[in-house]
Amino acid sequence: MNNFNTLLANINRNNIYPPPEIEEVLNFFNSKKPMRDHERCHAYRILGYSVAKECRRIGEFDPILIRKVADHLWNTSTSQEKAEYVNLAQRVVLLYDKNYTVSIKNEIYLGNRFPLPSKF
């Protein structure tokens, strides 16, 4: 428990609130694996990304400890702080859905989605 309290005391909340820019979040989600469902992007997950980034800056790499700190920060966040993360998650999902729909339409239009058999 001492490591948790020490890490919590060393975290700079100004690096977590307000949330990161939308481009940074999109890069994070696209670097893992392409996001194809809405369940992968939610406010708590973006907060966890911000906490992990801050913990790496401090020099803490234990994922269990980082998750405990993220849980604590989410539970003690004000409703306005949570609303900023919820708003960002909604914007990411809307932007991603728009881009994903356009890419699928382009694949179908260009014939990449359902290629014709080689006979034709």
C-alpha positions, 0 to 999 in steps of 0.5 A, spaced: 500 500 500 505 504 501 507 504 493 500 506 491 500 512 496 507 514 494 505 514 486 499 517 488 502 523 491 507 524 486 502 524 480 501 531 477 494 531 476 495 537 471 497 532 466 491 528 467 486 533 467 484 536 462 484 530 458 489 529 452 488 532 445 483 528 440 489 526 435 493 523 441 487 519 443 486 516 436 494 515 435 493 511 441 487 507 439 490 505 432 497 503 435 494 497 439 489 494 433 484 498 429 478 500 433 472 496 430 467 497 435 464 502 440 466 498 446 474 499 446 473 507 446 470 509 453 472 515 458 475 510 463 480 507 458 482 514 456 483 516 463 487 510 464 491 512 458 493 518 461 494 515 468 499 510 465 503 516 461 504 520 467 506 514 471 511 512 465 514 519 466 515 518 473 518 512 472 513 507 474 511 501 470 507 496 474 501 495 470 497 493 477 499 499 481 497 503 475 490 500 474 489 501 482 491 509 481 487 510 475 481 506 479 482 511 485 483 517 480 476 515 476 472 514 483 475 521 486 474 525 480 469 531 479 463 530 475 466 535 470 472 532 470 469 525 468 464 529 463 471 532 459 473 524 458 466 522 456 465 528 451 472 526 448 470 519 448 464 520 444 468 525 439 473 519 438 467 514 437 464 519 432 470 521 428 472 514 428 465 511 425 465 517 420 472 515 417 471 507 418 464 508 414 468 512 409 474 507 408 469 501 407 465 505 402 471 506 398 473 499 399 466 497 396 467 502 390 474 500 388 472 493 388 477 491 394 472 489 398 468 483 394 473 482 388 471 479 382 473 472 380 479 471 376 475 468 370 472 475 369 
